[in-house]
Amino acid sequence: MSDASRGAAPLKGWRTLLLALGLSTVGVLQSADWATIVPPQSVGPVMLGVGVAVGVLRALTTTPIGQKEG
């Protein structure tokens, strides 16, 4: 098995779903009116809050990334 195919093996079955999620996300981001969702003066604090929230959620989880619990 080549190095490239070995590296992609853990993503088997997930690649198509990840692509679909990415494309859907781009569509939502393009259609959102960001100026009305987050005012320009609040962008920094909002992004900081999102980053902290993601970090806290990752710290609280015990399951390794890409594996099911149990």
PyMOL commands that set and color helices and strands:
alter all, ss='L'
color gray80, all
select helices_A, chain A and resi 3-11+15-31+34-37+40-60
alter helices_A, ss='H'
color red, helices_A
deselect
rebuild
show_as cartoon
